[in-house]
Amino acid sequence: MRKLTLALGILAAVGLMLAACSENSPNTAQAGKPAETLPQALDNAAGLQTVAEALKETGMAGAFRENASYTLIAPEDSAFARLGDSARQVTQADDHTALAALLKDHILTGYLTPQDIAAAIRANKEGKVQLPTLGGGTLTFTQAGNTVNVTAEDGTSAAFDGAPVAGGSSIAIPVTGVLKKL
């Protein structure tokens, strides 16, 4: 009987610890209010309006409402602006196929913070980490000083820039460039 009481006490303590942890999670709904999805969080993030709108236009925002976790390597508005007409043709086209493909080349599975990626780079003897995208490509991450850089297979590259934006079970890491030649 004492063993059963001890086991129940341990289970209760573990349950309380887990409940306390989940209350501190940035992705937890508070007071019955649903957690904000990543696309919703991006709507309120300065400098990421183009990628926020692209998620809506392509219908890909719905994927971020599910329980799966993703990391969006999010080109800043200025990155799209530097591409000029090429970016306008992709972002303003009636057919969103090219825009969806562009976004998929910027999405990784799993919730990876900039710190996670930097730690993985430091832990790798080669000083780089390669991760597959939802578009079927590979992004290579390296670090120079405090700056994490990311390079696509076509040679386009960008640097992490600014604080990540979290929403739901996903995260967006702002970057200085679009990772695809347009």
N, CA and C atoms as an extended XYZ file, in Angstrom:
546
Properties=species:S:1:pos:R:3:atomname:S:1:resname:S:1:resid:I:1 pbc="F F F"
N         0.821       -1.188        0.000 N   MET     1
C         0.000        0.000        0.000 CA  MET     1
C         0.868        1.256        0.000 C   MET     1
N         1.987        1.232        0.771 N   ARG     2
C         2.877        2.402        0.799 CA  ARG     2
C         3.474        2.662       -0.571 C   ARG     2
N         3.800        1.588       -1.305 N   LYS     3
C         4.374        1.752       -2.645 CA  LYS     3
C         3.366        2.395       -3.581 C   LYS     3
N         2.103        1.996       -3.486 N   LEU     4
C         1.068        2.579       -4.331 CA  LEU     4
C         0.888        4.057       -4.006 C   LEU     4
N         0.871        4.409       -2.726 N   THR     5
C         0.733        5.807       -2.316 CA  THR     5
C         1.919        6.628       -2.811 C   THR     5
N         3.132        6.078       -2.687 N   LEU     6
C         4.326        6.772       -3.160 CA  LEU     6
C         4.268        6.966       -4.670 C   LEU     6
N         3.863        5.944       -5.419 N   ALA     7
C         3.766        6.033       -6.881 CA  ALA     7
C         2.737        7.087       -7.285 C   ALA     7
N         1.591        7.110       -6.609 N   LEU     8
C         0.568        8.114       -6.920 CA  LEU     8
C         1.067        9.515       -6.597 C   LEU     8
N         1.805        9.664       -5.513 N   GLY     9
C         2.383       10.960       -5.152 CA  GLY     9
C         3.367       11.451       -6.199 C   GLY     9
N         4.197       10.546       -6.706 N   ILE    10
C         5.170       10.897       -7.740 CA  ILE    10
C         4.452       11.311       -9.020 C   ILE    10
N         3.436       10.541       -9.408 N   LEU    11
C         2.673       10.886      -10.607 CA  LEU    11
C         2.009       12.253      -10.468 C   LEU    11
N         1.471       12.541       -9.304 N   ALA    12
C         0.836       13.844       -9.081 CA  ALA    12
C         1.861       14.968       -9.178 C   ALA    12
N         3.037       14.759       -8.595 N   ALA    13
C         4.090       15.779       -8.644 CA  ALA    13
C         4.555       16.027      -10.076 C   ALA    13
N         4.736       14.950      -10.834 N   VAL    14
C         5.150       15.091      -12.235 CA  VAL    14
C         4.074       15.836      -13.016 C   VAL    14
N         2.827       15.509      -12.783 N   GLY    15
C         1.726       16.199      -13.461 CA  GLY    15
C         1.712       17.680      -13.155 C   GLY    15
N         1.939       18.042      -11.898 N   LEU    16
C         1.994       19.462      -11.530 CA  LEU    16
C         3.168       20.168      -12.191 C   LEU    16
N         4.329       19.498      -12.266 N   MET    17
C         5.499       20.112      -12.913 CA  MET    17
C         5.227       20.341      -14.398 C   MET    17
N         4.620       19.362      -15.061 N   LEU    18
C         4.310       19.518      -16.482 CA  LEU    18
C         3.305       20.637      -16.702 C   LEU    18
N         2.322       20.722      -15.839 N   ALA    19
C         1.333       21.800      -15.956 CA  ALA    19
C         1.993       23.155      -15.770 C   ALA    19
N         2.914       23.259      -14.815 N   ALA    20
C         3.612       24.523      -14.582 CA  ALA    20
C         4.464       24.896      -15.779 C   ALA    20
N         5.122       23.918      -16.395 N   CYS    21
C         5.942       24.194      -17.577 CA  CYS    21
C         5.093       24.687      -18.721 C   CYS    21
N         3.942       24.051      -18.941 N   SER    22
C         3.116       24.436      -20.082 CA  SER    22
C         2.535       25.829      -19.893 C   SER    22
N         2.347       26.285      -18.651 N   GLU    23
C         1.845       27.631      -18.429 CA  GLU    23
C         2.865       28.675      -18.856 C   GLU    23
N         4.159       28.350      -18.845 N   ASN    24
C         5.191       29.297      -19.222 CA  ASN    24
C         5.532       29.226      -20.699 C   ASN    24
N         4.953       28.303      -21.422 N   SER    25
C         5.238       28.141      -22.835 CA  SER    25
C         4.667       29.303      -23.627 C   SER    25
N         5.449       29.876      -24.583 N   PRO    26
C         4.926       30.986      -25.351 CA  PRO    26
C         3.810       30.569      -26.303 C   PRO    26
N         3.621       29.287      -26.514 N   ASN    27
C         2.632       28.807      -27.470 CA  ASN    27
C         1.337       28.365      -26.811 C   ASN    27
N         1.187       28.570      -25.533 N   THR    28
C         0.025       28.104      -24.807 CA  THR    28
C        -1.073       29.162      -24.822 C   THR    28
N        -2.308       28.728      -25.041 N   ALA    29
C        -3.438       29.637      -24.972 CA  ALA    29
C        -3.636       30.066      -23.527 C   ALA    29
N        -4.024       31.323      -23.338 N   GLN    30
C        -4.230       31.834      -21.992 CA  GLN    30
C        -5.694       32.220      -21.826 C   GLN    30
N        -6.265       31.891      -20.693 N   ALA    31
C        -7.626       32.253      -20.313 CA  ALA    31
C        -8.639       31.927      -21.408 C   ALA    31
N        -8.512       30.739      -21.997 N   GLY    32
C        -9.455       30.302      -23.006 CA  GLY    32
C        -9.243       30.919      -24.380 C   GLY    32
N        -8.266       31.801      -24.504 N   LYS    33
C        -7.976       32.445      -25.788 CA  LYS    33
C        -7.093       31.518      -26.618 C   LYS    33
N        -7.443       31.243      -27.879 N   PRO    34
C        -6.628       30.340      -28.688 CA  PRO    34
C        -5.242       30.930      -28.944 C   PRO    34
N        -4.251       30.050      -29.030 N   ALA    35
C        -2.887       30.495      -29.296 CA  ALA    35
C        -2.821       31.109      -30.692 C   ALA    35
N        -2.013       32.135      -30.828 N   GLU    36
C        -1.819       32.811      -32.106 CA  GLU    36
C        -0.979       31.925      -33.021 C   GLU    36
N        -1.417       31.746      -34.262 N   THR    37
C        -0.655       30.956      -35.224 CA  THR    37
C         0.514       31.788      -35.740 C   THR    37
N         1.474       31.127      -36.388 N   LEU    38
C         2.609       31.859      -36.936 CA  LEU    38
C         2.165       32.895      -37.967 C   LEU    38
N         1.287       32.563      -38.922 N   PRO    39
C         0.857       33.607      -39.862 CA  PRO    39
C         0.216       34.810      -39.165 C   PRO    39
N        -0.533       34.580      -38.099 N   GLN    40
C        -1.123       35.693      -37.343 CA  GLN    40
C        -0.034       36.529      -36.680 C   GLN    40
N         0.967       35.854      -36.113 N   ALA    41
C         2.071       36.574      -35.475 CA  ALA    41
C         2.852       37.387      -36.505 C   ALA    41
N         3.023       36.840      -37.706 N   LEU    42
C         3.743       37.558      -38.761 CA  LEU    42
C         2.982       38.799      -39.216 C   LEU    42
N         1.652       38.764      -39.148 N   ASP    43
C         0.857       39.944      -39.500 CA  ASP    43
C         1.240       41.146      -38.642 C   ASP    43
N         1.660       40.891      -37.423 N   ASN    44
C         2.005       41.959      -36.488 CA  ASN    44
C         3.507       42.198      -36.384 C   ASN    44
N         4.296       41.521      -37.217 N   ALA    45
C         5.759       41.641      -37.151 CA  ALA    45
C         6.240       42.657      -38.187 C   ALA    45
N         6.940       43.655      -37.726 N   ALA    46
C         7.465       44.680      -38.627 CA  ALA    46
C         8.469       44.071      -39.599 C   ALA    46
N         8.340       44.438      -40.873 N   GLY    47
C         9.307       44.022      -41.878 CA  GLY    47
C         9.084       42.635      -42.456 C   GLY    47
N         7.996       41.955      -42.085 N   LEU    48
C         7.733       40.599      -42.589 CA  LEU    48
C         6.347       40.500      -43.235 C   LEU    48
N         5.834       41.620      -43.718 N   GLN    49
C         4.489       41.643      -44.290 CA  GLN    49
C         4.395       40.901      -45.620 C   GLN    49
N         5.454       40.933      -46.427 N   THR    50
C         5.413       40.255      -47.723 CA  THR    50
C         5.279       38.754      -47.532 C   THR    50
N         6.075       38.182      -46.633 N   VAL    51
C         6.004       36.738      -46.408 CA  VAL    51
C         4.691       36.371      -45.714 C   VAL    51
N         4.184       37.242      -44.834 N   ALA    52
C         2.892       36.984      -44.172 CA  ALA    52
C         1.777       36.932      -45.210 C   ALA    52
N         1.791       37.889      -46.135 N   GLU    53
C         0.777       37.925      -47.186 CA  GLU    53
C         0.926       36.737      -48.133 C   GLU    53
N         2.164       36.349      -48.431 N   ALA    54
C         2.412       35.210      -49.317 CA  ALA    54
C         1.843       33.919      -48.723 C   ALA    54
N         1.961       33.738      -47.416 N   LEU    55
C         1.404       32.547      -46.769 CA  LEU    55
C        -0.112       32.497      -46.947 C   LEU    55
N        -0.750       33.662      -46.834 N   LYS    56
C        -2.208       33.716      -47.002 CA  LYS    56
C        -2.599       33.479      -48.458 C   LYS    56
N        -1.928       34.184      -49.369 N   GLU    57
C        -2.274       34.107      -50.794 CA  GLU    57
C        -2.157       32.685      -51.347 C   GLU    57
N        -1.177       31.939      -50.881 N   THR    58
C        -0.952       30.580      -51.383 CA  THR    58
C        -1.780       29.531      -50.658 C   THR    58
N        -2.421       29.918      -49.563 N   GLY    59
C        -3.163       28.958      -48.759 CA  GLY    59
C        -2.277       28.177      -47.796 C   GLY    59
N        -0.988       28.503      -47.786 N   MET    60
C        -0.066       27.768      -46.910 CA  MET    60
C        -0.205       28.152      -45.443 C   MET    60
N        -0.900       29.228      -45.147 N   ALA    61
C        -1.118       29.618      -43.757 CA  ALA    61
C        -1.828       28.511      -42.987 C   ALA    61
N        -2.679       27.755      -43.682 N   GLY    62
C        -3.408       26.665      -43.040 CA  GLY    62
C        -2.506       25.592      -42.464 C   GLY    62
N        -1.366       25.358      -43.084 N   ALA    63
C        -0.433       24.339      -42.581 CA  ALA    63
C         0.081       24.701      -41.194 C   ALA    63
N         0.135       25.983      -40.891 N   PHE    64
C         0.644       26.431      -39.596 CA  PHE    64
C        -0.417       26.399      -38.504 C   PHE    64
N        -1.638       26.006      -38.859 N   ARG    65
C        -2.699       25.847      -37.863 CA  ARG    65
C        -2.716       24.433      -37.297 C   ARG    65
N        -2.010       23.537      -37.950 N   GLU    66
C        -1.959       22.145      -37.515 CA  GLU    66
C        -0.994       21.997      -36.334 C   GLU    66
N        -0.886       20.781      -35.819 N   ASN    67
C        -0.011       20.519      -34.680 CA  ASN    67
C         1.455       20.365      -35.063 C   ASN    67
N         1.736       20.198      -36.340 N   ALA    68
C         3.127       20.029      -36.777 CA  ALA    68
C         3.902       21.323      -36.554 C   ALA    68
N         5.202       21.179      -36.315 N   SER    69
C         6.072       22.329      -36.100 CA  SER    69
C         6.914       22.589      -37.341 C   SER    69
N         7.063       23.869      -37.662 N   TYR    70
C         7.875       24.272      -38.804 CA  TYR    70
C         8.750       25.462      -38.423 C   TYR    70
N         9.845       25.596      -39.156 N   THR    71
C        10.690       26.779      -39.050 CA  THR    71
C        10.672       27.450      -40.415 C   THR    71
N        10.202       28.684      -40.442 N   LEU    72
C        10.164       29.466      -41.668 CA  LEU    72
C        11.380       30.382      -41.681 C   LEU    72
N        12.235       30.215      -42.678 N   ILE    73
C        13.347       31.136      -42.883 CA  ILE    73
C        12.728       32.276      -43.689 C   ILE    73
N        12.384       33.368      -43.001 N   ALA    74
C        11.491       34.400      -43.530 CA  ALA    74
C        12.240       35.591      -44.120 C   ALA    74
N        12.232       35.709      -45.455 N   PRO    75
C        12.855       36.887      -46.062 CA  PRO    75
C        12.127       38.166      -45.630 C   PRO    75
N        12.892       39.161      -45.266 N   GLU    76
C        12.317       40.443      -44.863 CA  GLU    76
C        11.752       41.163      -46.088 C   GLU    76
N        10.872       42.097      -45.842 N   ASP    77
C        10.277       42.880      -46.919 CA  ASP    77
C        11.346       43.517      -47.804 C   ASP    77
N        12.411       44.019      -47.186 N   SER    78
C        13.486       44.664      -47.950 CA  SER    78
C        14.191       43.676      -48.891 C   SER    78
N        14.220       42.392      -48.529 N   ALA    79
C        14.830       41.379      -49.397 CA  ALA    79
C        14.007       41.210      -50.667 C   ALA    79
N        12.697       41.196      -50.524 N   PHE    80
C        11.833       41.110      -51.703 CA  PHE    80
C        11.949       42.390      -52.533 C   PHE    80
N        12.000       43.542      -51.873 N   ALA    81
C        12.078       44.820      -52.582 CA  ALA    81
C        13.339       44.905      -53.439 C   ALA    81
N        14.457       44.386      -52.937 N   ARG    82
C        15.718       44.427      -53.701 CA  ARG    82
C        15.637       43.616      -54.992 C   ARG    82
N        14.730       42.658      -55.065 N   LEU    83
C        14.582       41.835      -56.266 CA  LEU    83
C        13.761       42.531      -57.348 C   LEU    83
N        13.107       43.640      -56.996 N   GLY    84
C        12.379       44.442      -57.973 CA  GLY    84
C        11.281       43.698      -58.696 C   GLY    84
N        11.294       43.817      -60.052 N   ASP    85
C        10.239       43.241      -60.881 CA  ASP    85
C        10.120       41.727      -60.725 C   ASP    85
N        11.228       41.050      -60.532 N   SER    86
C        11.189       39.585      -60.380 CA  SER    86
C        10.324       39.186      -59.191 C   SER    86
N        10.501       39.875      -58.086 N   ALA    87
C         9.707       39.570      -56.890 CA  ALA    87
C         8.253       39.946      -57.096 C   ALA    87
N         8.002       41.084      -57.733 N   ARG    88
C         6.621       41.497      -57.982 CA  ARG    88
C         5.901       40.486      -58.875 C   ARG    88
N         6.590       39.954      -59.871 N   GLN    89
C         5.968       38.967      -60.757 CA  GLN    89
C         5.548       37.717      -59.981 C   GLN    89
N         6.358       37.307      -59.024 N   VAL    90
C         6.045       36.102      -58.250 CA  VAL    90
C         4.998       36.390      -57.186 C   VAL    90
N         5.134       37.498      -56.470 N   THR    91
C         4.232       37.769      -55.350 CA  THR    91
C         2.870       38.290      -55.787 C   THR    91
N         2.788       38.875      -56.989 N   GLN    92
C         1.520       39.457      -57.430 CA  GLN    92
C         0.848       38.675      -58.553 C   GLN    92
N         1.378       37.517      -58.892 N   ALA    93
C         0.802       36.700      -59.964 CA  ALA    93
C        -0.545       36.125      -59.544 C   ALA    93
N        -1.431       35.942      -60.529 N   ASP    94
C        -2.728       35.317      -60.251 CA  ASP    94
C        -2.563       33.843      -59.891 C   ASP    94
N        -1.609       33.189      -60.522 N   ASP    95
C        -1.295       31.790      -60.233 CA  ASP    95
C        -0.218       31.774      -59.146 C   ASP    95
N        -0.529       31.200      -58.019 N   HIS    96
C         0.382       31.243      -56.864 CA  HIS    96
C         1.317       30.045      -56.778 C   HIS    96
N         1.422       29.282      -57.854 N   THR    97
C         2.265       28.091      -57.850 CA  THR    97
C         3.733       28.428      -57.581 C   THR    97
N         4.256       29.422      -58.280 N   ALA    98
C         5.666       29.808      -58.104 CA  ALA    98
C         5.910       30.366      -56.705 C   ALA    98
N         4.954       31.125      -56.192 N   LEU    99
C         5.086       31.690      -54.850 CA  LEU    99
C         5.064       30.579      -53.797 C   LEU    99
N         4.196       29.591      -53.967 N   ALA   100
C         4.148       28.459      -53.028 CA  ALA   100
C         5.463       27.685      -53.065 C   ALA   100
N         6.020       27.487      -54.264 N   ALA   101
C         7.302       26.784      -54.376 CA  ALA   101
C         8.406       27.583      -53.687 C   ALA   101
N         8.381       28.891      -53.846 N   LEU   102
C         9.371       29.754      -53.186 CA  LEU   102
C         9.275       29.615      -51.667 C   LEU   102
N         8.058       29.651      -51.144 N   LEU   103
C         7.871       29.510      -49.697 CA  LEU   103
C         8.356       28.159      -49.197 C   LEU   103
N         8.030       27.087      -49.926 N   LYS   104
C         8.448       25.750      -49.500 CA  LYS   104
C         9.968       25.631      -49.425 C   LYS   104
N        10.670       26.397      -50.264 N   ASP   105
C        12.133       26.400      -50.218 CA  ASP   105
C        12.680       27.145      -49.004 C   ASP   105
N        11.798       27.765      -48.224 N   HIS   106
C        12.185       28.510      -47.026 CA  HIS   106
C        11.642       27.874      -45.742 C   HIS   106
N        11.043       26.684      -45.846 N   ILE   107
C        10.422       26.051      -44.675 CA  ILE   107
C        11.132       24.745      -44.332 C   ILE   107
N        11.479       24.623      -43.051 N   LEU   108
C        12.099       23.414      -42.503 CA  LEU   108
C        11.095       22.748      -41.570 C   LEU   108
N        11.170       21.447      -41.447 N   THR   109
C        10.305       20.776      -40.478 CA  THR   109
C        10.938       20.916      -39.094 C   THR   109
N        10.094       21.046      -38.094 N   GLY   110
C        10.556       21.170      -36.717 CA  GLY   110
C        10.688       22.618      -36.283 C   GLY   110
N        10.727       22.810      -34.998 N   TYR   111
C        10.836       24.129      -34.366 CA  TYR   111
C        12.297       24.354      -34.013 C   TYR   111
N        12.985       25.148      -34.821 N   LEU   112
C        14.412       25.418      -34.613 CA  LEU   112
C        14.630       26.901      -34.369 C   LEU   112
N        15.176       27.235      -33.226 N   THR   113
C        15.492       28.630      -32.941 CA  THR   113
C        16.847       28.975      -33.561 C   THR   113
N        17.148       30.259      -33.705 N   PRO   114
C        18.484       30.632      -34.171 CA  PRO   114
C        19.591       30.058      -33.269 C   PRO   114
N        19.312       29.988      -31.975 N   GLN   115
C        20.277       29.430      -31.033 CA  GLN   115
C        20.486       27.939      -31.279 C   GLN   115
N        19.425       27.216      -31.599 N   ASP   116
C        19.534       25.787      -31.914 CA  ASP   116
C        20.435       25.577      -33.127 C   ASP   116
N        20.203       26.373      -34.156 N   ILE   117
C        20.975       26.236      -35.389 CA  ILE   117
C        22.437       26.603      -35.147 C   ILE   117
N        22.680       27.691      -34.413 N   ALA   118
C        24.059       28.103      -34.104 CA  ALA   118
C        24.775       27.035      -33.285 C   ALA   118
N        24.086       26.425      -32.328 N   ALA   119
C        24.692       25.364      -31.510 CA  ALA   119
C        25.030       24.146      -32.371 C   ALA   119
N        24.158       23.810      -33.317 N   ALA   120
C        24.417       22.669      -34.209 CA  ALA   120
C        25.623       22.949      -35.103 C   ALA   120
N        25.757       24.182      -35.564 N   ILE   121
C        26.922       24.562      -36.390 CA  ILE   121
C        28.207       24.400      -35.580 C   ILE   121
N        28.194       24.911      -34.363 N   ARG   122
C        29.383       24.820      -33.506 CA  ARG   122
C        29.733       23.368      -33.172 C   ARG   122
N        28.726       22.520      -33.057 N   ALA   123
C        28.955       21.118      -32.707 CA  ALA   123
C        29.452       20.293      -33.891 C   ALA   123
N        29.283       20.793      -35.107 N   ASN   124
C        29.690       20.068      -36.303 CA  ASN   124
C        31.143       20.387      -36.634 C   ASN   124
N        31.941       19.370      -36.832 N   LYS   125
C        33.372       19.550      -37.127 CA  LYS   125
C        33.596       20.366      -38.387 C   LYS   125
N        32.681       20.267      -39.352 N   GLU   126
C        32.810       21.003      -40.605 CA  GLU   126
C        32.363       22.460      -40.474 C   GLU   126
N        31.749       22.810      -39.360 N   GLY   127
C        31.301       24.178      -39.145 CA  GLY   127
C        30.093       24.564      -39.974 C   GLY   127
N        29.285       23.576      -40.343 N   LYS   128
C        28.072       23.859      -41.100 CA  LYS   128
C        27.026       22.803      -40.796 C   LYS   128
N        25.784       23.160      -41.081 N   VAL   129
C        24.663       22.252      -40.913 CA  VAL   129
C        23.825       22.335      -42.179 C   VAL   129
N        23.420       21.197      -42.704 N   GLN   130
C        22.562       21.152      -43.880 CA  GLN   130
C        21.216       20.571      -43.483 C   GLN   130
N        20.151       21.279      -43.868 N   LEU   131
C        18.799       20.848      -43.511 CA  LEU   131
C        17.908       20.859      -44.744 C   LEU   131
N        17.053       19.839      -44.879 N   PRO   132
C        16.154       19.769      -46.036 CA  PRO   132
C        14.974       20.726      -45.870 C   PRO   132
N        14.507       21.260      -46.995 N   THR   133
C        13.334       22.119      -47.000 CA  THR   133
C        12.112       21.331      -47.451 C   THR   133
N        10.946       21.894      -47.231 N   LEU   134
C         9.725       21.257      -47.715 CA  LEU   134
C         9.676       21.235      -49.236 C   LEU   134
N        10.442       22.110      -49.880 N   GLY   135
C        10.490       22.155      -51.336 CA  GLY   135
C        11.402       21.117      -51.945 C   GLY   135
N        12.063       20.322      -51.117 N   GLY   136
C        12.948       19.274      -51.613 CA  GLY   136
C        14.399       19.694      -51.750 C   GLY   136
N        14.705       20.930      -51.447 N   GLY   137
C        16.084       21.406      -51.512 CA  GLY   137
C        16.786       21.257      -50.174 C   GLY   137
N        17.983       21.812      -50.123 N   THR   138
C        18.774       21.778      -48.899 CA  THR   138
C        19.296       23.178      -48.618 C   THR   138
N        19.191       23.605      -47.378 N   LEU   139
C        19.777       24.863      -46.940 CA  LEU   139
C        20.997       24.551      -46.101 C   LEU   139
N        22.082       25.294      -46.328 N   THR   140
C        23.309       25.110      -45.574 CA  THR   140
C        23.503       26.308      -44.659 C   THR   140
N        23.687       26.040      -43.379 N   PHE   141
C        23.855       27.079      -42.370 CA  PHE   141
C        25.310       27.087      -41.909 C   PHE   141
N        25.911       28.284      -41.853 N   THR   142
C        27.269       28.475      -41.350 CA  THR   142
C        27.246       29.676      -40.416 C   THR   142
N        28.356       29.887      -39.734 N   GLN   143
C        28.422       31.022      -38.819 CA  GLN   143
C        29.753       31.732      -38.979 C   GLN   143
N        29.708       33.059      -39.069 N   ALA   144
C        30.894       33.910      -39.113 CA  ALA   144
C        30.762       34.904      -37.971 C   ALA   144
N        31.577       34.736      -36.940 N   GLY   145
C        31.421       35.567      -35.745 CA  GLY   145
C        30.093       35.255      -35.092 C   GLY   145
N        29.283       36.284      -34.874 N   ASN   146
C        27.961       36.092      -34.274 CA  ASN   146
C        26.860       35.955      -35.316 C   ASN   146
N        27.202       36.025      -36.587 N   THR   147
C        26.206       36.007      -37.660 CA  THR   147
C        26.037       34.609      -38.238 C   THR   147
N        24.794       34.138      -38.261 N   VAL   148
C        24.473       32.864      -38.900 CA  VAL   148
C        24.040       33.185      -40.329 C   VAL   148
N        24.652       32.503      -41.272 N   ASN   149
C        24.338       32.663      -42.690 CA  ASN   149
C        23.682       31.393      -43.202 C   ASN   149
N        22.828       31.563      -44.198 N   VAL   150
C        22.144       30.432      -44.814 CA  VAL   150
C        22.288       30.556      -46.322 C   VAL   150
N        22.601       29.413      -46.969 N   THR   151
C        22.816       29.384      -48.409 CA  THR   151
C        21.967       28.274      -49.017 C   THR   151
N        21.283       28.613      -50.120 N   ALA   152
C        20.483       27.629      -50.852 CA  ALA   152
C        21.362       26.931      -51.872 C   ALA   152
N        20.858       25.857      -52.446 N   GLU   153
C        21.614       25.079      -53.431 CA  GLU   153
C        21.987       25.900      -54.662 C   GLU   153
N        21.175       26.916      -55.012 N   ASP   154
C        21.464       27.731      -56.194 CA  ASP   154
C        22.468       28.848      -55.912 C   ASP   154
N        22.997       28.895      -54.671 N   GLY   155
C        24.011       29.880      -54.316 CA  GLY   155
C        23.477       31.152      -53.684 C   GLY   155
N        22.170       31.353      -53.695 N   THR   156
C        21.627       32.528      -53.023 CA  THR   156
C        21.848       32.379      -51.522 C   THR   156
N        22.063       33.514      -50.860 N   SER   157
C        22.344       33.432      -49.429 CA  SER   157
C        21.738       34.619      -48.693 C   SER   157
N        21.681       34.477      -47.386 N   ALA   158
C        21.130       35.506      -46.511 CA  ALA   158
C        21.721       35.304      -45.126 C   ALA   158
N        21.526       36.298      -44.282 N   ALA   159
C        21.977       36.219      -42.889 CA  ALA   159
C        20.771       36.355      -41.968 C   ALA   159
N        20.826       35.683      -40.826 N   PHE   160
C        19.796       35.858      -39.813 CA  PHE   160
C        19.812       37.328      -39.410 C   PHE   160
N        18.614       37.913      -39.221 N   ASP   161
C        18.539       39.337      -38.944 CA  ASP   161
C        17.350       39.644      -38.052 C   ASP   161
N        17.592       39.874      -36.812 N   GLY   162
C        16.513       40.244      -35.909 CA  GLY   162
C        15.967       39.072      -35.122 C   GLY   162
N        15.016       39.417      -34.279 N   ALA   163
C        14.419       38.434      -33.370 CA  ALA   163
C        13.454       37.523      -34.114 C   ALA   163
N        13.451       36.242      -33.763 N   PRO   164
C        12.491       35.318      -34.377 CA  PRO   164
C        11.069       35.652      -33.937 C   PRO   164
N        10.111       35.187      -34.713 N   VAL   165
C         8.695       35.384      -34.416 CA  VAL   165
C         8.094       33.995      -34.214 C   VAL   165
N         7.496       33.776      -33.058 N   ALA   166
C         6.897       32.472      -32.756 CA  ALA   166
C         5.387       32.592      -32.757 C   ALA   166
N         4.740       31.521      -33.195 N   GLY   167
C         3.287       31.453      -33.164 CA  GLY   167
C         2.866       30.009      -33.287 C   GLY   167
N         1.891       29.596      -32.479 N   GLY   168
C         1.473       28.199      -32.493 CA  GLY   168
C         2.656       27.318      -32.167 C   GLY   168
N         2.875       26.295      -32.966 N   SER   169
C         4.001       25.387      -32.728 CA  SER   169
C         5.125       25.630      -33.733 C   SER   169
N         5.140       26.820      -34.336 N   SER   170
C         6.136       27.127      -35.366 CA  SER   170
C         6.851       28.437      -35.062 C   SER   170
N         7.908       28.692      -35.832 N   ILE   171
C         8.739       29.872      -35.623 CA  ILE   171
C         9.226       30.390      -36.979 C   ILE   171
N         9.406       31.701      -37.070 N   ALA   172
C         9.970       32.327      -38.267 CA  ALA   172
C        11.251       33.043      -37.866 C   ALA   172
N        12.300       32.832      -38.663 N   ILE   173
C        13.572       33.500      -38.430 CA  ILE   173
C        13.766       34.491      -39.572 C   ILE   173
N        13.753       35.801      -39.282 N   PRO   174
C        13.941       36.795      -40.334 CA  PRO   174
C        15.354       36.694      -40.937 C   PRO   174
N        15.414       36.804      -42.278 N   VAL   175
C        16.697       36.791      -42.979 CA  VAL   175
C        16.758       37.931      -43.985 C   VAL   175
N        17.971       38.284      -44.371 N   THR   176
C        18.229       39.443      -45.224 CA  THR   176
C        18.034       39.217      -46.706 C   THR   176
N        17.739       37.993      -47.128 N   GLY   177
C        17.611       37.722      -48.553 CA  GLY   177
C        16.622       36.632      -48.863 C   GLY   177
N        16.237       36.576      -50.138 N   VAL   178
C        15.367       35.512      -50.637 CA  VAL   178
C        16.280       34.389      -51.103 C   VAL   178
N        15.978       33.174      -50.694 N   LEU   179
C        16.857       32.026      -50.969 CA  LEU   179
C        16.447       31.278      -52.232 C   LEU   179
N        16.338       32.005      -53.304 N   LYS   180
C        16.030       31.405      -54.605 CA  LYS   180
C        16.236       32.472      -55.665 C   LYS   180
N        16.911       32.086      -56.724 N   LYS   181
C        17.079       33.025      -57.845 CA  LYS   181
C        15.739       33.167      -58.551 C   LYS   181
N        15.355       34.419      -58.776 N   LEU   182
C        14.079       34.691      -59.467 CA  LEU   182
C        14.376       35.318      -60.818 C   LEU   182
